[in-house]
Amino acid sequence: MSLENLRLIRDVAHYRNLSKAARVNEISQSAASQALQEVERELGVALFDRSTRPLTVTAAGKLYLDYCRDVLRRQDELQASF
């Protein structure tokens, strides 16, 4: 998994909107959707419930989101130390 995908997932959860998260990450909505689907396929679980508007994070998504935030925080700390 790439840092870009981790940021995207974090932002989808924050905005609860795939299009808004795509804009923030400067990618198309289609690219964001494909990236999210690929991560979900790799994990074998849905991270977001797409049947609701706004999007909601699934139980598995909440666990994964904690991981995303931790990795991104550590990456920021690493960059700041140099």
KEVEXKE-592705 format. One record per residue: residue in one letter; y, x, z of N, C-alpha, C in turn. Coordinates in steps of 0.02 Angstrom, whole numbers, plus 50000, padded with zeros to 5 digits. Layout:
REM residues N
<rec><res>a</res><n_Y>Y</n_Y><n_X>X</n_X><n_Z>Z</n_Z><ca_Y>Y</ca_Y><ca_X>X</ca_X><ca_Z>Z</ca_Z><c_Y>Y</c_Y><c_X>X</c_X><c_Z>Z</c_Z></rec>
...
This chain:
REM residues 82
<rec><res>m</res><n_Y>49941</n_Y><n_X>50041</n_X><n_Z>50000</n_Z><ca_Y>50000</ca_Y><ca_X>50000</ca_X><ca_Z>50000</ca_Z><c_Y>50063</c_Y><c_X>50043</c_X><c_Z>50000</c_Z></rec>
<rec><res>s</res><n_Y>50110</n_Y><n_X>50022</n_X><n_Z>49963</n_Z><ca_Y>50172</ca_Y><ca_X>50061</ca_X><ca_Z>49957</ca_Z><c_Y>50224</c_Y><c_X>50037</c_X><c_Z>50008</c_Z></rec>
<rec><res>l</res><n_Y>50271</n_Y><n_X>50082</n_X><n_Z>50022</n_Z><ca_Y>50327</ca_Y><ca_X>50062</ca_X><ca_Z>50066</ca_Z><c_Y>50366</c_Y><c_X>50005</c_X><c_Z>50035</c_Z></rec>
<rec><res>e</res><n_Y>50371</n_Y><n_X>50005</n_X><n_Z>49969</n_Z><ca_Y>50407</ca_Y><ca_X>49951</ca_X><ca_Z>49935</ca_Z><c_Y>50375</c_Y><c_X>49884</c_X><c_Z>49949</c_Z></rec>
<rec><res>n</res><n_Y>50308</n_Y><n_X>49882</n_X><n_Z>49948</n_Z><ca_Y>50273</ca_Y><ca_X>49819</ca_X><ca_Z>49963</ca_Z><c_Y>50282</c_Y><c_X>49799</c_X><c_Z>50035</c_Z></rec>
<rec><res>l</res><n_Y>50282</n_Y><n_X>49848</n_X><n_Z>50080</n_Z><ca_Y>50293</ca_Y><ca_X>49832</ca_X><ca_Z>50151</ca_Z><c_Y>50363</c_Y><c_X>49803</c_X><c_Z>50161</c_Z></rec>
<rec><res>r</res><n_Y>50413</n_Y><n_X>49832</n_X><n_Z>50128</n_Z><ca_Y>50481</ca_Y><ca_X>49805</ca_X><ca_Z>50133</ca_Z><c_Y>50485</c_Y><c_X>49735</c_X><c_Z>50104</c_Z></rec>
<rec><res>l</res><n_Y>50452</n_Y><n_X>49725</n_X><n_Z>50048</n_Z><ca_Y>50453</ca_Y><ca_X>49658</ca_X><ca_Z>50017</ca_Z><c_Y>50423</c_Y><c_X>49606</c_X><c_Z>50064</c_Z></rec>
<rec><res>i</res><n_Y>50366</n_Y><n_X>49621</n_X><n_Z>50093</n_Z><ca_Y>50333</ca_Y><ca_X>49574</ca_X><ca_Z>50138</ca_Z><c_Y>50377</c_Y><c_X>49560</c_X><c_Z>50199</c_Z></rec>
<rec><res>r</res><n_Y>50406</n_Y><n_X>49612</n_X><n_Z>50226</n_Z><ca_Y>50453</ca_Y><ca_X>49604</ca_X><ca_Z>50283</ca_Z><c_Y>50510</c_Y><c_X>49557</c_X><c_Z>50263</c_Z></rec>
<rec><res>d</res><n_Y>50537</n_Y><n_X>49567</n_X><n_Z>50203</n_Z><ca_Y>50594</ca_Y><ca_X>49527</ca_X><ca_Z>50182</ca_Z><c_Y>50575</c_Y><c_X>49455</c_X><c_Z>50164</c_Z></rec>
<rec><res>v</res><n_Y>50516</n_Y><n_X>49445</n_X><n_Z>50136</n_Z><ca_Y>50492</ca_Y><ca_X>49377</ca_X><ca_Z>50122</ca_Z><c_Y>50487</c_Y><c_X>49339</c_X><c_Z>50188</c_Z></rec>
<rec><res>a</res><n_Y>50460</n_Y><n_X>49372</n_X><n_Z>50239</n_Z><ca_Y>50454</ca_Y><ca_X>49340</ca_X><ca_Z>50305</ca_Z><c_Y>50523</c_Y><c_X>49326</c_X><c_Z>50334</c_Z></rec>
<rec><res>h</res><n_Y>50570</n_Y><n_X>49372</n_X><n_Z>50325</n_Z><ca_Y>50638</ca_Y><ca_X>49363</ca_X><ca_Z>50352</ca_Z><c_Y>50674</c_Y><c_X>49305</c_X><c_Z>50318</c_Z></rec>
<rec><res>y</res><n_Y>50675</n_Y><n_X>49306</n_X><n_Z>50252</n_Z><ca_Y>50712</ca_Y><ca_X>49255</ca_X><ca_Z>50214</ca_Z><c_Y>50673</c_Y><c_X>49191</c_X><c_Z>50204</c_Z></rec>
<rec><res>r</res><n_Y>50606</n_Y><n_X>49196</n_X><n_Z>50212</n_Z><ca_Y>50562</ca_Y><ca_X>49139</ca_X><ca_Z>50200</ca_Z><c_Y>50570</c_Y><c_X>49111</c_X><c_Z>50130</c_Z></rec>
<rec><res>n</res><n_Y>50587</n_Y><n_X>49157</n_X><n_Z>50084</n_Z><ca_Y>50601</ca_Y><ca_X>49139</ca_X><ca_Z>50015</ca_Z><c_Y>50585</c_Y><c_X>49199</c_X><c_Z>49971</c_Z></rec>
<rec><res>l</res><n_Y>50539</n_Y><n_X>49191</n_X><n_Z>49925</n_Z><ca_Y>50517</ca_Y><ca_X>49246</ca_X><ca_Z>49882</ca_Z><c_Y>50573</c_Y><c_X>49269</c_X><c_Z>49835</c_Z></rec>
<rec><res>s</res><n_Y>50610</n_Y><n_X>49222</n_X><n_Z>49807</n_Z><ca_Y>50664</ca_Y><ca_X>49240</ca_X><ca_Z>49761</ca_Z><c_Y>50718</c_Y><c_X>49280</c_X><c_Z>49795</c_Z></rec>
<rec><res>k</res><n_Y>50738</n_Y><n_X>49260</n_X><n_Z>49855</n_Z><ca_Y>50789</ca_Y><ca_X>49297</ca_X><ca_Z>49893</ca_Z><c_Y>50764</c_Y><c_X>49367</c_X><c_Z>49910</c_Z></rec>
<rec><res>a</res><n_Y>50702</n_Y><n_X>49372</n_X><n_Z>49932</n_Z><ca_Y>50673</ca_Y><ca_X>49438</ca_X><ca_Z>49949</ca_Z><c_Y>50670</c_Y><c_X>49482</c_X><c_Z>49887</c_Z></rec>
<rec><res>a</res><n_Y>50654</n_Y><n_X>49453</n_X><n_Z>49830</n_Z><ca_Y>50652</ca_Y><ca_X>49491</ca_X><ca_Z>49768</ca_Z><c_Y>50722</c_Y><c_X>49518</c_X><c_Z>49751</c_Z></rec>
<rec><res>r</res><n_Y>50773</n_Y><n_X>49477</n_X><n_Z>49757</n_Z><ca_Y>50841</ca_Y><ca_X>49500</ca_X><ca_Z>49743</ca_Z><c_Y>50862</c_Y><c_X>49557</c_X><c_Z>49789</c_Z></rec>
<rec><res>v</res><n_Y>50847</n_Y><n_X>49550</n_X><n_Z>49853</n_Z><ca_Y>50864</ca_Y><ca_X>49602</ca_X><ca_Z>49902</ca_Z><c_Y>50829</c_Y><c_X>49668</c_X><c_Z>49885</c_Z></rec>
<rec><res>n</res><n_Y>50768</n_Y><n_X>49663</n_X><n_Z>49859</n_Z><ca_Y>50729</ca_Y><ca_X>49723</ca_X><ca_Z>49841</ca_Z><c_Y>50740</c_Y><c_X>49745</c_X><c_Z>49769</c_Z></rec>
<rec><res>e</res><n_Y>50786</n_Y><n_X>49711</n_X><n_Z>49736</n_Z><ca_Y>50806</ca_Y><ca_X>49728</ca_X><ca_Z>49667</ca_Z><c_Y>50747</c_Y><c_X>49729</c_X><c_Z>49619</c_Z></rec>
<rec><res>i</res><n_Y>50705</n_Y><n_X>49676</n_X><n_Z>49624</n_Z><ca_Y>50650</ca_Y><ca_X>49666</ca_X><ca_Z>49577</ca_Z><c_Y>50651</c_Y><c_X>49594</c_X><c_Z>49555</c_Z></rec>
<rec><res>s</res><n_Y>50616</n_Y><n_X>49579</n_X><n_Z>49502</n_Z><ca_Y>50613</ca_Y><ca_X>49510</ca_X><ca_Z>49478</ca_Z><c_Y>50570</c_Y><c_X>49468</c_X><c_Z>49525</c_Z></rec>
<rec><res>q</res><n_Y>50580</n_Y><n_X>49403</n_X><n_Z>49523</n_Z><ca_Y>50540</ca_Y><ca_X>49358</ca_X><ca_Z>49563</ca_Z><c_Y>50467</c_Y><c_X>49364</c_X><c_Z>49542</c_Z></rec>
<rec><res>s</res><n_Y>50455</n_Y><n_X>49372</n_X><n_Z>49478</n_Z><ca_Y>50387</ca_Y><ca_X>49379</ca_X><ca_Z>49452</ca_Z><c_Y>50353</c_Y><c_X>49442</c_X><c_Z>49479</c_Z></rec>
<rec><res>a</res><n_Y>50390</n_Y><n_X>49497</n_X><n_Z>49479</n_Z><ca_Y>50363</ca_Y><ca_X>49560</ca_X><ca_Z>49506</ca_Z><c_Y>50348</c_Y><c_X>49554</c_X><c_Z>49580</c_Z></rec>
<rec><res>a</res><n_Y>50392</n_Y><n_X>49520</n_X><n_Z>49617</n_Z><ca_Y>50381</ca_Y><ca_X>49510</ca_X><ca_Z>49688</ca_Z><c_Y>50319</c_Y><c_X>49468</c_X><c_Z>49700</c_Z></rec>
<rec><res>s</res><n_Y>50311</n_Y><n_X>49415</n_X><n_Z>49662</n_Z><ca_Y>50253</ca_Y><ca_X>49372</ca_X><ca_Z>49668</ca_Z><c_Y>50189</c_Y><c_X>49410</c_X><c_Z>49654</c_Z></rec>
<rec><res>q</res><n_Y>50190</n_Y><n_X>49451</n_X><n_Z>49601</n_Z><ca_Y>50131</ca_Y><ca_X>49490</ca_X><ca_Z>49583</ca_Z><c_Y>50114</c_Y><c_X>49541</c_X><c_Z>49638</c_Z></rec>
<rec><res>a</res><n_Y>50165</n_Y><n_X>49573</n_X><n_Z>49665</n_Z><ca_Y>50154</ca_Y><ca_X>49623</ca_X><ca_Z>49718</ca_Z><c_Y>50124</c_Y><c_X>49590</c_X><c_Z>49780</c_Z></rec>
<rec><res>l</res><n_Y>50151</n_Y><n_X>49533</n_X><n_Z>49798</n_Z><ca_Y>50126</ca_Y><ca_X>49497</ca_X><ca_Z>49857</ca_Z><c_Y>50054</c_Y><c_X>49474</c_X><c_Z>49846</c_Z></rec>
<rec><res>q</res><n_Y>50039</n_Y><n_X>49448</n_X><n_Z>49787</n_Z><ca_Y>49971</ca_Y><ca_X>49427</ca_X><ca_Z>49771</ca_Z><c_Y>49923</c_Y><c_X>49485</c_X><c_Z>49773</c_Z></rec>
<rec><res>e</res><n_Y>49944</n_Y><n_X>49543</n_X><n_Z>49749</n_Z><ca_Y>49901</ca_Y><ca_X>49602</ca_X><ca_Z>49749</ca_Z><c_Y>49885</c_Y><c_X>49624</c_X><c_Z>49821</c_Z></rec>
<rec><res>v</res><n_Y>49935</n_Y><n_X>49625</n_X><n_Z>49864</n_Z><ca_Y>49923</ca_Y><ca_X>49643</ca_X><ca_Z>49935</ca_Z><c_Y>49875</c_Y><c_X>49592</c_X><c_Z>49966</c_Z></rec>
<rec><res>e</res><n_Y>49886</n_Y><n_X>49528</n_X><n_Z>49954</n_Z><ca_Y>49842</ca_Y><ca_X>49477</ca_X><ca_Z>49983</ca_Z><c_Y>49771</c_Y><c_X>49484</c_X><c_Z>49956</c_Z></rec>
<rec><res>r</res><n_Y>49765</n_Y><n_X>49501</n_X><n_Z>49892</n_Z><ca_Y>49699</ca_Y><ca_X>49512</ca_X><ca_Z>49862</ca_Z><c_Y>49664</c_Y><c_X>49572</c_X><c_Z>49895</c_Z></rec>
<rec><res>e</res><n_Y>49701</n_Y><n_X>49626</n_X><n_Z>49905</n_Z><ca_Y>49673</ca_Y><ca_X>49686</ca_X><ca_Z>49937</ca_Z><c_Y>49650</c_Y><c_X>49670</c_X><c_Z>50008</c_Z></rec>
<rec><res>l</res><n_Y>49689</n_Y><n_X>49631</n_X><n_Z>50044</n_Z><ca_Y>49673</ca_Y><ca_X>49615</ca_X><ca_Z>50114</ca_Z><c_Y>49622</c_Y><c_X>49560</c_X><c_Z>50120</c_Z></rec>
<rec><res>g</res><n_Y>49618</n_Y><n_X>49518</n_X><n_Z>50070</n_Z><ca_Y>49572</ca_Y><ca_X>49461</ca_X><ca_Z>50072</ca_Z><c_Y>49596</c_Y><c_X>49403</c_X><c_Z>50114</c_Z></rec>
<rec><res>v</res><n_Y>49662</n_Y><n_X>49401</n_X><n_Z>50126</n_Z><ca_Y>49691</ca_Y><ca_X>49346</ca_X><ca_Z>50166</ca_Z><c_Y>49760</c_Y><c_X>49328</c_X><c_Z>50137</c_Z></rec>
<rec><res>a</res><n_Y>49780</n_Y><n_X>49266</n_X><n_Z>50149</n_Z><ca_Y>49848</ca_Y><ca_X>49245</ca_X><ca_Z>50131</ca_Z><c_Y>49896</c_Y><c_X>49265</c_X><c_Z>50186</c_Z></rec>
<rec><res>l</res><n_Y>49951</n_Y><n_X>49295</n_X><n_Z>50168</n_Z><ca_Y>50002</ca_Y><ca_X>49315</ca_X><ca_Z>50216</ca_Z><c_Y>50054</c_Y><c_X>49260</c_X><c_Z>50227</c_Z></rec>
<rec><res>f</res><n_Y>50063</n_Y><n_X>49218</n_X><n_Z>50176</n_Z><ca_Y>50112</ca_Y><ca_X>49164</ca_X><ca_Z>50179</ca_Z><c_Y>50081</c_Y><c_X>49099</c_X><c_Z>50155</c_Z></rec>
<rec><res>d</res><n_Y>50103</n_Y><n_X>49045</n_X><n_Z>50185</n_Z><ca_Y>50084</ca_Y><ca_X>48978</ca_X><ca_Z>50163</ca_Z><c_Y>50136</c_Y><c_X>48957</c_X><c_Z>50112</c_Z></rec>
<rec><res>r</res><n_Y>50114</n_Y><n_X>48953</n_X><n_Z>50050</n_Z><ca_Y>50160</ca_Y><ca_X>48936</ca_X><ca_Z>49995</ca_Z><c_Y>50167</c_Y><c_X>48861</c_X><c_Z>49985</c_Z></rec>
<rec><res>s</res><n_Y>50129</n_Y><n_X>48821</n_X><n_Z>50022</n_Z><ca_Y>50133</ca_Y><ca_X>48749</ca_X><ca_Z>50013</ca_Z><c_Y>50192</c_Y><c_X>48718</c_X><c_Z>50050</c_Z></rec>
<rec><res>t</res><n_Y>50226</n_Y><n_X>48759</n_X><n_Z>50089</n_Z><ca_Y>50284</ca_Y><ca_X>48734</ca_X><ca_Z>50126</ca_Z><c_Y>50347</c_Y><c_X>48768</c_X><c_Z>50101</c_Z></rec>
<rec><res>r</res><n_Y>50402</n_Y><n_X>48734</n_X><n_Z>50107</n_Z><ca_Y>50468</ca_Y><ca_X>48763</ca_X><ca_Z>50091</ca_Z><c_Y>50512</c_Y><c_X>48753</c_X><c_Z>50151</c_Z></rec>
<rec><res>p</res><n_Y>50539</n_Y><n_X>48803</n_X><n_Z>50181</n_Z><ca_Y>50532</ca_Y><ca_X>48872</ca_X><ca_Z>50161</ca_Z><c_Y>50462</c_Y><c_X>48898</c_X><c_Z>50176</c_Z></rec>
<rec><res>l</res><n_Y>50446</n_Y><n_X>48956</n_X><n_Z>50147</n_Z><ca_Y>50380</ca_Y><ca_X>48987</ca_X><ca_Z>50159</ca_Z><c_Y>50369</c_Y><c_X>48998</c_X><c_Z>50233</c_Z></rec>
<rec><res>t</res><n_Y>50307</n_Y><n_X>48994</n_X><n_Z>50254</n_Z><ca_Y>50290</ca_Y><ca_X>49010</ca_X><ca_Z>50323</ca_Z><c_Y>50239</c_Y><c_X>49066</c_X><c_Z>50325</c_Z></rec>
<rec><res>v</res><n_Y>50242</n_Y><n_X>49106</n_X><n_Z>50376</n_Z><ca_Y>50196</ca_Y><ca_X>49162</ca_X><ca_Z>50385</ca_Z><c_Y>50132</c_Y><c_X>49135</c_X><c_Z>50416</c_Z></rec>
<rec><res>t</res><n_Y>50074</n_Y><n_X>49155</n_X><n_Z>50388</n_Z><ca_Y>50010</ca_Y><ca_X>49136</ca_X><ca_Z>50417</ca_Z><c_Y>49996</c_Y><c_X>49179</c_X><c_Z>50479</c_Z></rec>
<rec><res>a</res><n_Y>49943</n_Y><n_X>49162</n_X><n_Z>50515</n_Z><ca_Y>49924</ca_Y><ca_X>49202</ca_X><ca_Z>50573</ca_Z><c_Y>49908</c_Y><c_X>49274</c_X><c_Z>50552</c_Z></rec>
<rec><res>a</res><n_Y>49871</n_Y><n_X>49281</n_X><n_Z>50497</n_Z><ca_Y>49856</ca_Y><ca_X>49348</ca_X><ca_Z>50471</ca_Z><c_Y>49920</c_Y><c_X>49383</c_X><c_Z>50450</c_Z></rec>
<rec><res>g</res><n_Y>49966</n_Y><n_X>49345</n_X><n_Z>50421</n_Z><ca_Y>50030</ca_Y><ca_X>49373</ca_X><ca_Z>50400</ca_Z><c_Y>50070</c_Y><c_X>49399</c_X><c_Z>50459</c_Z></rec>
<rec><res>k</res><n_Y>50067</n_Y><n_X>49365</n_X><n_Z>50515</n_Z><ca_Y>50103</ca_Y><ca_X>49388</ca_X><ca_Z>50575</ca_Z><c_Y>50076</c_Y><c_X>49455</c_X><c_Z>50599</c_Z></rec>
<rec><res>l</res><n_Y>50011</n_Y><n_X>49463</n_X><n_Z>50598</n_Z><ca_Y>49981</ca_Y><ca_X>49528</ca_X><ca_Z>50618</ca_Z><c_Y>50002</c_Y><c_X>49582</c_X><c_Z>50569</c_Z></rec>
<rec><res>y</res><n_Y>49999</n_Y><n_X>49567</n_X><n_Z>50504</n_Z><ca_Y>50016</ca_Y><ca_X>49616</ca_X><ca_Z>50454</ca_Z><c_Y>50091</c_Y><c_X>49632</c_X><c_Z>50457</c_Z></rec>
<rec><res>l</res><n_Y>50131</n_Y><n_X>49583</n_X><n_Z>50471</n_Z><ca_Y>50203</ca_Y><ca_X>49594</ca_X><ca_Z>50476</ca_Z><c_Y>50220</c_Y><c_X>49641</c_X><c_Z>50533</c_Z></rec>
<rec><res>d</res><n_Y>50185</n_Y><n_X>49635</n_X><n_Z>50589</n_Z><ca_Y>50195</ca_Y><ca_X>49683</ca_X><ca_Z>50644</ca_Z><c_Y>50181</c_Y><c_X>49754</c_X><c_Z>50620</c_Z></rec>
<rec><res>y</res><n_Y>50127</n_Y><n_X>49762</n_X><n_Z>50582</n_Z><ca_Y>50110</ca_Y><ca_X>49827</ca_X><ca_Z>50554</ca_Z><c_Y>50165</c_Y><c_X>49851</c_X><c_Z>50507</c_Z></rec>
<rec><res>c</res><n_Y>50188</n_Y><n_X>49807</n_X><n_Z>50463</n_Z><ca_Y>50241</ca_Y><ca_X>49826</ca_X><ca_Z>50415</ca_Z><c_Y>50303</c_Y><c_X>49851</c_X><c_Z>50452</c_Z></rec>
<rec><res>r</res><n_Y>50324</n_Y><n_X>49813</n_X><n_Z>50501</n_Z><ca_Y>50385</ca_Y><ca_X>49832</ca_X><ca_Z>50538</ca_Z><c_Y>50376</c_Y><c_X>49899</c_X><c_Z>50574</c_Z></rec>
<rec><res>d</res><n_Y>50317</n_Y><n_X>49910</n_X><n_Z>50602</n_Z><ca_Y>50304</ca_Y><ca_X>49973</ca_X><ca_Z>50637</ca_Z><c_Y>50306</c_Y><c_X>50032</c_X><c_Z>50588</c_Z></rec>
<rec><res>v</res><n_Y>50273</n_Y><n_X>50025</n_X><n_Z>50531</n_Z><ca_Y>50271</ca_Y><ca_X>50079</ca_X><ca_Z>50481</ca_Z><c_Y>50341</c_Y><c_X>50092</c_X><c_Z>50455</c_Z></rec>
<rec><res>l</res><n_Y>50379</n_Y><n_X>50041</n_X><n_Z>50440</n_Z><ca_Y>50447</ca_Y><ca_X>50050</ca_X><ca_Z>50414</ca_Z><c_Y>50493</c_Y><c_X>50080</c_X><c_Z>50466</c_Z></rec>
<rec><res>r</res><n_Y>50486</n_Y><n_X>50061</n_X><n_Z>50528</n_Z><ca_Y>50526</ca_Y><ca_X>50090</ca_X><ca_Z>50582</ca_Z><c_Y>50510</c_Y><c_X>50164</c_X><c_Z>50589</c_Z></rec>
<rec><res>r</res><n_Y>50446</n_Y><n_X>50181</n_X><n_Z>50587</n_Z><ca_Y>50426</ca_Y><ca_X>50252</ca_X><ca_Z>50593</ca_Z><c_Y>50451</c_Y><c_X>50292</c_X><c_Z>50533</c_Z></rec>
<rec><res>q</res><n_Y>50450</n_Y><n_X>50262</n_X><n_Z>50475</n_Z><ca_Y>50474</ca_Y><ca_X>50297</ca_X><ca_Z>50415</ca_Z><c_Y>50549</c_Y><c_X>50310</c_X><c_Z>50421</c_Z></rec>
<rec><res>d</res><n_Y>50586</n_Y><n_X>50261</n_X><n_Z>50446</n_Z><ca_Y>50658</ca_Y><ca_X>50270</ca_X><ca_Z>50457</ca_Z><c_Y>50671</c_Y><c_X>50326</c_X><c_Z>50508</c_Z></rec>
<rec><res>e</res><n_Y>50631</n_Y><n_X>50327</n_X><n_Z>50562</n_Z><ca_Y>50639</ca_Y><ca_X>50380</ca_X><ca_Z>50612</ca_Z><c_Y>50624</c_Y><c_X>50449</c_X><c_Z>50583</c_Z></rec>
<rec><res>l</res><n_Y>50573</n_Y><n_X>50452</n_X><n_Z>50542</n_Z><ca_Y>50555</ca_Y><ca_X>50515</ca_X><ca_Z>50510</ca_Z><c_Y>50611</c_Y><c_X>50540</c_X><c_Z>50465</c_Z></rec>
<rec><res>q</res><n_Y>50638</n_Y><n_X>50496</n_X><n_Z>50424</n_Z><ca_Y>50694</ca_Y><ca_X>50515</ca_X><ca_Z>50380</ca_Z><c_Y>50755</c_Y><c_X>50537</c_X><c_Z>50420</c_Z></rec>
<rec><res>a</res><n_Y>50768</n_Y><n_X>50503</n_X><n_Z>50475</n_Z><ca_Y>50826</ca_Y><ca_X>50519</ca_X><ca_Z>50516</ca_Z><c_Y>50820</c_Y><c_X>50587</c_X><c_Z>50551</c_Z></rec>
<rec><res>s</res><n_Y>50759</n_Y><n_X>50610</n_X><n_Z>50559</n_Z><ca_Y>50749</ca_Y><ca_X>50673</ca_X><ca_Z>50595</ca_Z><c_Y>50760</c_Y><c_X>50735</c_X><c_Z>50551</c_Z></rec>
<rec><res>f</res><n_Y>50771</n_Y><n_X>50724</n_X><n_Z>50486</n_Z><ca_Y>50782</ca_Y><ca_X>50781</ca_X><ca_Z>50441</ca_Z><c_Y>50852</c_Y><c_X>50783</c_X><c_Z>50414</c_Z></rec>
